[in-house]
Structure formats: structure tokens, C-alpha cells
Amino acid sequence: MKKRIIIFTKTVLLILCLLIVGSISIAEEQFINPTDAEKYVGKEKTVCGMVVSATYASGTKGQPTFLHLDRPYPNQVFTVVIWGMDRKTFNSPPEVFYKGKTICVTGKIKSYKVGPEIMVNDPSQIKVKSNPTSSE
């Protein structure tokens, strides 16, 4: 009887370990870099990269905010778009708060004439992954 309990316990532990390793692999696959985003147009994904340029186009129709990841405008490879009507849900101006930070943004990747993008309408879609060291 004692031998069965030991075998059962080892089996359960092995299954738990496999589940944990499997869930880590799945989680890693969900994050993509900005240069690979075009491969996932039409899919819900999380894209992680550094905000290297950011603009609030207050004089443009819809007053969009553009956060460009990894490469600055006009050579951007991926853009986060926040429409003017959604800016009020952010505690700070997004173009100021996120610039220079590495973020992960989750949403449906869409194709636009200048490249892939995700439209964000809620701050919960953006997570700051890390902050660069500040000299201030």
C-alpha cells in the first residue's frame, strides 16, 4: 500500500511539473516582438517593445496618440493607436508616460498602410515591462 502511495505521489508531481512547464511555454508564445507583428494580423496578441517615439496629433481628426515601438516614425515597425476619446481613461498623457519605456500591449493586430498596429481604448491593455534608468 505504501508503495502505491509513493508511485501516486510521484505521478501527481510529474503531471504538475509538466503542466507548469507547458503553461510557461504557452505564455512565452503569446508575446511577440514588433517586427513579427505583421505575421499575426487579425489575431489577438501581446506585442512587447520600447516606445521610441510618441505623438499626440491633437489637430488631426479623432485626435489620435501614436506610440511607435522599436523604430521611430517615419520608419516605425509597429504602432499603438489611442484615439482622443479614449485619452481620458489614462491618468497621464500616454505620449509622455510611455515614451522611453518598454511596454507590452494586448489587442487585435490590424494592418494599416504604414504597418501593423493595435488600437487601445483602455489603459489595462498596456503594461509597462520595465523602466529605463533615469538620470534625473
Z-matrix of the N, CA and C atoms (Angstrom, degrees):
N
C 1 1.449
C 2 1.531 1 111.48
N 3 1.340 2 116.56 1 -42.07
C 4 1.451 3 121.70 2 -179.54
C 5 1.530 4 110.67 3 -62.96
N 6 1.336 5 116.92 4 -37.39
C 7 1.457 6 122.03 5 179.26
C 8 1.535 7 110.54 6 -64.52
N 9 1.322 8 117.95 7 -38.25
C 10 1.472 9 121.91 8 178.41
C 11 1.526 10 110.80 9 -65.40
N 12 1.310 11 116.78 10 -39.51
C 13 1.461 12 120.39 11 179.49
C 14 1.528 13 109.76 12 -64.80
N 15 1.320 14 117.35 13 -42.14
C 16 1.463 15 121.52 14 178.85
C 17 1.528 16 110.44 15 -63.65
N 18 1.314 17 117.14 16 -45.36
C 19 1.470 18 121.32 17 178.47
C 20 1.522 19 110.23 18 -62.27
N 21 1.327 20 117.06 19 -43.96
C 22 1.464 21 121.95 20 179.14
C 23 1.535 22 110.17 21 -61.19
N 24 1.329 23 116.97 22 -46.15
C 25 1.463 24 121.59 23 -179.85
C 26 1.524 25 110.95 24 -61.60
N 27 1.308 26 117.88 25 -45.23
C 28 1.462 27 121.56 26 178.41
C 29 1.524 28 111.15 27 -62.18
N 30 1.311 29 116.85 28 -40.06
C 31 1.466 30 121.61 29 179.36
C 32 1.527 31 110.22 30 -63.84
N 33 1.318 32 116.46 31 -45.29
C 34 1.472 33 120.81 32 179.18
C 35 1.529 34 110.36 33 -62.39
N 36 1.315 35 117.34 34 -44.41
C 37 1.461 36 121.07 35 178.55
C 38 1.529 37 111.54 36 -62.47
N 39 1.310 38 117.42 37 -40.65
C 40 1.463 39 121.26 38 177.90
C 41 1.529 40 110.69 39 -62.72
N 42 1.313 41 116.38 40 -44.31
C 43 1.474 42 120.67 41 179.04
C 44 1.521 43 109.91 42 -62.96
N 45 1.325 44 117.93 43 -43.59
C 46 1.463 45 120.88 44 178.51
C 47 1.527 46 111.41 45 -61.42
N 48 1.316 47 116.66 46 -43.05
C 49 1.470 48 120.53 47 177.93
C 50 1.523 49 111.26 48 -61.17
N 51 1.311 50 117.06 49 -43.33
C 52 1.470 51 121.03 50 178.98
C 53 1.518 52 111.08 51 -64.18
N 54 1.325 53 117.11 52 -40.22
C 55 1.471 54 120.58 53 177.68
C 56 1.524 55 111.59 54 -63.85
N 57 1.324 56 116.33 55 -41.79
C 58 1.464 57 119.87 56 179.37
C 59 1.519 58 110.55 57 -65.25
N 60 1.312 59 117.89 58 -47.21
C 61 1.467 60 121.59 59 178.75
C 62 1.529 61 109.82 60 -61.69
N 63 1.315 62 117.35 61 -41.97
C 64 1.463 63 121.31 62 178.95
C 65 1.513 64 112.04 63 -62.95
N 66 1.326 65 117.42 64 -41.25
C 67 1.462 66 119.85 65 -179.39
C 68 1.514 67 111.29 66 -69.68
N 69 1.336 68 118.25 67 -33.07
C 70 1.464 69 120.85 68 175.75
C 71 1.519 70 109.82 69 -65.44
N 72 1.315 71 117.60 70 -43.12
C 73 1.468 72 121.07 71 178.88
C 74 1.518 73 111.14 72 -62.70
N 75 1.322 74 116.72 73 -42.02
C 76 1.466 75 120.76 74 179.18
C 77 1.521 76 109.70 75 -63.61
N 78 1.342 77 117.09 76 -44.36
C 79 1.464 78 120.61 77 -179.46
C 80 1.522 79 110.99 78 -61.96
N 81 1.330 80 117.48 79 -41.03
C 82 1.456 81 120.44 80 179.74
C 83 1.520 82 111.54 81 -64.46
N 84 1.310 83 118.07 82 -35.08
C 85 1.456 84 121.69 83 -178.97
C 86 1.522 85 111.81 84 -69.76
N 87 1.329 86 118.22 85 -22.14
C 88 1.457 87 121.24 86 -176.79
C 89 1.523 88 112.20 87 -75.16
N 90 1.327 89 118.09 88 -21.77
C 91 1.451 90 121.55 89 -179.33
C 92 1.516 91 109.34 90 -94.65
N 93 1.328 92 115.60 91 128.50
C 94 1.461 93 119.71 92 178.25
C 95 1.527 94 109.24 93 -125.01
N 96 1.322 95 116.34 94 158.49
C 97 1.459 96 118.54 95 177.50
C 98 1.524 97 109.37 96 -90.70
N 99 1.324 98 117.06 97 159.64
C 100 1.467 99 121.50 98 -175.40
C 101 1.528 100 114.37 99 -56.10
N 102 1.330 101 117.96 100 -35.51
C 103 1.470 102 119.67 101 -177.90
C 104 1.525 103 112.42 102 -70.62
N 105 1.332 104 117.66 103 -20.07
C 106 1.466 105 120.80 104 178.12
C 107 1.522 106 113.37 105 -93.81
N 108 1.326 107 117.93 106 -5.71
C 109 1.462 108 122.10 107 -173.61
C 110 1.527 109 113.48 108 -59.09
N 111 1.322 110 117.75 109 -34.41
C 112 1.466 111 120.29 110 -178.01
C 113 1.530 112 112.10 111 -61.68
N 114 1.329 113 117.39 112 -23.02
C 115 1.466 114 121.66 113 178.63
C 116 1.526 115 112.23 114 -73.54
N 117 1.329 116 116.50 115 -13.46
C 118 1.465 117 121.34 116 -173.67
C 119 1.529 118 113.13 117 -117.72
N 120 1.328 119 117.47 118 22.00
C 121 1.461 120 121.09 119 179.09
C 122 1.536 121 109.35 120 -56.96
N 123 1.320 122 115.26 121 132.47
C 124 1.461 123 121.55 122 -179.78
C 125 1.518 124 113.59 123 92.58
N 126 1.340 125 116.65 124 -4.85
C 127 1.465 126 120.78 125 -178.09
C 128 1.521 127 111.14 126 -111.40
N 129 1.308 128 115.47 127 150.62
C 130 1.462 129 123.02 128 174.34
C 131 1.524 130 107.76 129 -80.25
N 132 1.323 131 116.95 130 117.91
C 133 1.457 132 121.78 131 -177.55
C 134 1.522 133 110.52 132 -143.69
N 135 1.315 134 114.79 133 168.79
C 136 1.459 135 122.01 134 172.66
C 137 1.525 136 107.11 135 -113.54
N 138 1.328 137 115.40 136 123.02
C 139 1.458 138 122.65 137 -178.78
C 140 1.529 139 107.52 138 -111.53
N 141 1.335 140 116.02 139 128.88
C 142 1.463 141 121.02 140 -179.24
C 143 1.521 142 110.64 141 -117.44
N 144 1.318 143 115.99 142 134.76
C 145 1.456 144 121.11 143 177.16
C 146 1.512 145 110.56 144 -174.74
N 147 1.328 146 115.82 145 173.34
C 148 1.460 147 120.50 146 179.66
C 149 1.518 148 110.58 147 -88.67
N 150 1.329 149 115.81 148 136.58
C 151 1.460 150 121.50 149 175.80
C 152 1.524 151 106.82 150 -79.55
N 153 1.336 152 115.68 151 104.46
C 154 1.466 153 120.70 152 -175.82
C 155 1.529 154 112.99 153 -98.01
N 156 1.326 155 116.25 154 -19.65
C 157 1.463 156 119.72 155 171.53
C 158 1.523 157 107.91 156 -148.46
N 159 1.327 158 114.53 157 148.23
C 160 1.466 159 120.06 158 -176.87
C 161 1.521 160 109.03 159 -149.22
N 162 1.331 161 115.46 160 137.29
C 163 1.457 162 120.58 161 -176.65
C 164 1.516 163 110.82 162 -141.30
N 165 1.326 164 115.38 163 136.54
C 166 1.466 165 121.75 164 170.22
C 167 1.517 166 106.42 165 -104.75
N 168 1.315 167 116.70 166 109.98
C 169 1.468 168 122.06 167 -177.98
C 170 1.524 169 109.22 168 -90.65
N 171 1.327 170 116.13 169 71.24
C 172 1.469 171 121.68 170 -174.14
C 173 1.522 172 113.14 171 -63.83
N 174 1.331 173 117.52 172 -25.05
C 175 1.455 174 120.86 173 -179.28
C 176 1.522 175 114.13 174 -91.86
N 177 1.319 176 116.95 175 2.95
C 178 1.458 177 122.43 176 -178.30
C 179 1.522 178 109.62 177 -99.41
N 180 1.330 179 116.65 178 150.22
C 181 1.462 180 121.59 179 178.51
C 182 1.536 181 110.07 180 -54.29
N 183 1.314 182 116.68 181 127.41
C 184 1.451 183 122.42 182 179.74
C 185 1.518 184 113.55 183 86.41
N 186 1.332 185 117.18 184 -7.02
C 187 1.465 186 124.38 185 178.73
C 188 1.540 187 113.07 186 43.77
N 189 1.329 188 116.54 187 59.36
C 190 1.464 189 118.84 188 -178.10
C 191 1.532 190 113.58 189 -75.54
N 192 1.318 191 113.86 190 152.87
C 193 1.466 192 121.98 191 169.41
C 194 1.520 193 105.76 192 -110.43
N 195 1.329 194 116.44 193 132.33
C 196 1.454 195 121.81 194 179.90
C 197 1.521 196 109.42 195 -115.16
N 198 1.323 197 115.55 196 125.09
C 199 1.459 198 121.91 197 172.99
C 200 1.525 199 106.49 198 -111.93
N 201 1.319 200 117.08 199 117.23
C 202 1.463 201 121.48 200 -177.64
C 203 1.525 202 109.06 201 -101.43
N 204 1.336 203 115.14 202 126.53
C 205 1.459 204 120.50 203 -177.26
C 206 1.526 205 111.76 204 -97.52
N 207 1.314 206 115.42 205 137.17
C 208 1.470 207 126.81 206 172.59
C 209 1.528 208 116.30 207 69.97
N 210 1.318 209 118.51 208 -37.48
C 211 1.466 210 120.72 209 175.94
C 212 1.525 211 108.08 210 -134.07
N 213 1.337 212 117.64 211 135.05
C 214 1.464 213 119.99 212 -176.97
C 215 1.531 214 113.28 213 -74.24
N 216 1.326 215 114.59 214 158.02
C 217 1.459 216 122.21 215 171.55
C 218 1.521 217 107.49 216 -58.74
N 219 1.291 218 120.91 217 137.75
C 220 1.465 219 130.29 218 9.20
C 221 1.537 220 114.30 219 -95.09
N 222 1.314 221 117.98 220 13.57
C 223 1.464 222 121.35 221 -179.09
C 224 1.526 223 112.20 222 -106.96
N 225 1.314 224 116.33 223 25.35
C 226 1.460 225 121.43 224 -176.07
C 227 1.528 226 111.70 225 -60.92
N 228 1.341 227 114.92 226 149.43
C 229 1.467 228 120.28 227 175.97
C 230 1.523 229 110.79 228 -107.01
N 231 1.345 230 116.23 229 -18.09
C 232 1.463 231 120.97 230 -179.84
C 233 1.525 232 108.69 231 -156.89
N 234 1.331 233 115.57 232 140.16
C 235 1.466 234 120.98 233 -178.08
C 236 1.519 235 111.05 234 -128.42
N 237 1.325 236 114.93 235 136.89
C 238 1.466 237 122.22 236 169.92
C 239 1.524 238 105.26 237 -99.78
N 240 1.334 239 117.32 238 128.05
C 241 1.460 240 121.66 239 -178.53
C 242 1.523 241 108.88 240 -114.29
N 243 1.332 242 115.29 241 127.82
C 244 1.466 243 121.59 242 175.31
C 245 1.521 244 106.24 243 -122.44
N 246 1.315 245 117.63 244 116.65
C 247 1.460 246 121.36 245 -178.54
C 248 1.525 247 110.60 246 -75.80
N 249 1.311 248 115.59 247 152.49
C 250 1.457 249 122.35 248 -176.81
C 251 1.517 250 114.06 249 -52.05
N 252 1.330 251 117.20 250 -39.53
C 253 1.468 252 120.03 251 -178.53
C 254 1.530 253 111.95 252 -66.76
N 255 1.339 254 117.61 253 -19.09
C 256 1.460 255 121.57 254 -179.40
C 257 1.529 256 112.78 255 -96.45
N 258 1.327 257 118.11 256 -9.64
C 259 1.468 258 121.55 257 -179.17
C 260 1.522 259 112.11 258 -60.18
N 261 1.316 260 117.02 259 -32.25
C 262 1.471 261 120.67 260 -177.17
C 263 1.533 262 112.75 261 -64.79
N 264 1.329 263 117.26 262 -17.76
C 265 1.467 264 119.98 263 179.32
C 266 1.527 265 112.35 264 -82.12
N 267 1.333 266 117.32 265 -8.54
C 268 1.463 267 122.35 266 178.27
C 269 1.530 268 109.53 267 -94.97
N 270 1.324 269 117.06 268 139.92
C 271 1.471 270 121.32 269 -179.61
C 272 1.518 271 112.76 270 -70.98
N 273 1.321 272 116.66 271 -30.40
C 274 1.470 273 122.68 272 -179.77
C 275 1.520 274 108.06 273 -130.09
N 276 1.333 275 117.47 274 157.72
C 277 1.466 276 118.71 275 175.70
C 278 1.533 277 109.79 276 -57.80
N 279 1.336 278 117.88 277 122.00
C 280 1.467 279 121.01 278 -176.03
C 281 1.523 280 114.07 279 -56.91
N 282 1.337 281 117.43 280 -36.45
C 283 1.468 282 120.51 281 -177.79
C 284 1.531 283 111.73 282 -68.20
N 285 1.319 284 116.91 283 -20.77
C 286 1.459 285 121.52 284 177.34
C 287 1.530 286 110.14 285 -93.77
N 288 1.327 287 116.01 286 -48.89
C 289 1.462 288 121.22 287 -174.70
C 290 1.530 289 112.98 288 -62.73
N 291 1.341 290 117.96 289 -42.90
C 292 1.467 291 120.78 290 -173.73
C 293 1.533 292 114.29 291 -89.71
N 294 1.328 293 118.09 292 -18.30
C 295 1.466 294 120.00 293 -175.76
C 296 1.528 295 110.58 294 -59.78
N 297 1.345 296 115.54 295 129.99
C 298 1.450 297 121.93 296 179.67
C 299 1.517 298 114.53 297 84.66
N 300 1.324 299 116.39 298 -0.86
C 301 1.462 300 120.53 299 -179.77
C 302 1.523 301 110.21 300 -105.06
N 303 1.310 302 115.38 301 152.11
C 304 1.461 303 120.50 302 173.30
C 305 1.518 304 106.63 303 -89.46
N 306 1.328 305 115.43 304 125.34
C 307 1.461 306 120.82 305 -176.98
C 308 1.528 307 110.27 306 -125.54
N 309 1.310 308 114.37 307 161.82
C 310 1.461 309 122.20 308 169.58
C 311 1.516 310 106.03 309 -122.56
N 312 1.313 311 116.46 310 125.44
C 313 1.460 312 121.88 311 -178.59
C 314 1.524 313 108.53 312 -118.35
N 315 1.328 314 115.20 313 134.18
C 316 1.462 315 120.94 314 -177.49
C 317 1.522 316 110.29 315 -114.79
N 318 1.317 317 115.61 316 134.14
C 319 1.453 318 121.42 317 177.91
C 320 1.516 319 110.45 318 168.33
N 321 1.316 320 114.58 319 -175.89
C 322 1.463 321 120.35 320 179.29
C 323 1.522 322 108.97 321 -81.88
N 324 1.313 323 115.64 322 125.62
C 325 1.461 324 120.67 323 179.83
C 326 1.524 325 108.75 324 -79.02
N 327 1.328 326 114.81 325 126.98
C 328 1.461 327 121.06 326 178.66
C 329 1.516 328 108.69 327 -118.07
N 330 1.316 329 114.54 328 156.43
C 331 1.451 330 120.37 329 177.88
C 332 1.521 331 108.60 330 -99.19
N 333 1.309 332 116.15 331 131.00
C 334 1.454 333 121.71 332 175.41
C 335 1.519 334 106.26 333 -125.31
N 336 1.306 335 117.33 334 165.56
C 337 1.465 336 119.85 335 -174.01
C 338 1.531 337 113.80 336 -59.40
N 339 1.333 338 118.01 337 -23.77
C 340 1.463 339 119.87 338 178.94
C 341 1.522 340 112.69 339 -100.35
N 342 1.331 341 118.08 340 4.26
C 343 1.459 342 121.07 341 177.43
C 344 1.517 343 113.26 342 132.99
N 345 1.315 344 116.72 343 -176.74
C 346 1.459 345 120.50 344 -177.80
C 347 1.530 346 111.92 345 -73.08
N 348 1.327 347 114.99 346 152.09
C 349 1.456 348 120.48 347 -179.08
C 350 1.522 349 110.70 348 -153.24
N 351 1.310 350 115.01 349 160.91
C 352 1.461 351 122.68 350 169.69
C 353 1.512 352 106.85 351 -124.94
N 354 1.329 353 116.28 352 131.18
C 355 1.456 354 121.13 353 175.15
C 356 1.523 355 108.11 354 -91.16
N 357 1.327 356 114.85 355 127.67
C 358 1.452 357 121.82 356 -177.87
C 359 1.521 358 108.85 357 -109.37
N 360 1.330 359 116.56 358 128.50
C 361 1.458 360 119.03 359 175.43
C 362 1.523 361 112.72 360 -120.22
N 363 1.346 362 116.31 361 4.86
C 364 1.458 363 120.25 362 178.17
C 365 1.528 364 108.66 363 -147.69
N 366 1.329 365 117.34 364 135.13
C 367 1.471 366 120.02 365 -179.23
C 368 1.525 367 113.95 366 -57.12
N 369 1.322 368 117.84 367 -25.35
C 370 1.470 369 120.40 368 -179.67
C 371 1.526 370 112.46 369 -64.22
N 372 1.326 371 117.83 370 -14.58
C 373 1.464 372 121.39 371 177.81
C 374 1.527 373 112.34 372 -76.73
N 375 1.333 374 116.52 373 -14.01
C 376 1.461 375 121.19 374 -178.08
C 377 1.524 376 109.07 375 -116.83
N 378 1.311 377 115.69 376 126.98
C 379 1.468 378 122.09 377 175.82
C 380 1.524 379 108.28 378 -119.15
N 381 1.316 380 116.50 379 132.18
C 382 1.458 381 120.15 380 175.02
C 383 1.507 382 107.50 381 -79.06
N 384 1.316 383 115.44 382 120.81
C 385 1.464 384 121.24 383 -177.37
C 386 1.520 385 111.26 384 -82.60
N 387 1.332 386 116.31 385 -41.80
C 388 1.462 387 120.66 386 177.74
C 389 1.509 388 109.09 387 -159.71
N 390 1.289 389 115.02 388 156.96
C 391 1.470 390 121.12 389 176.10
C 392 1.512 391 108.80 390 -111.35
N 393 1.313 392 117.38 391 136.02
C 394 1.457 393 118.66 392 176.61
C 395 1.531 394 109.65 393 -69.56
N 396 1.310 395 116.78 394 157.58
C 397 1.459 396 121.04 395 176.77
C 398 1.507 397 108.28 396 -66.69
N 399 1.305 398 115.61 397 131.46
C 400 1.451 399 120.62 398 -178.45
C 401 1.524 400 110.42 399 -100.45
N 402 1.305 401 116.13 400 144.15
C 403 1.471 402 120.57 401 177.78
C 404 1.512 403 111.00 402 -101.12
N 405 1.326 404 116.89 403 9.72
C 406 1.470 405 120.52 404 -178.25
C 407 1.506 406 112.09 405 -78.94
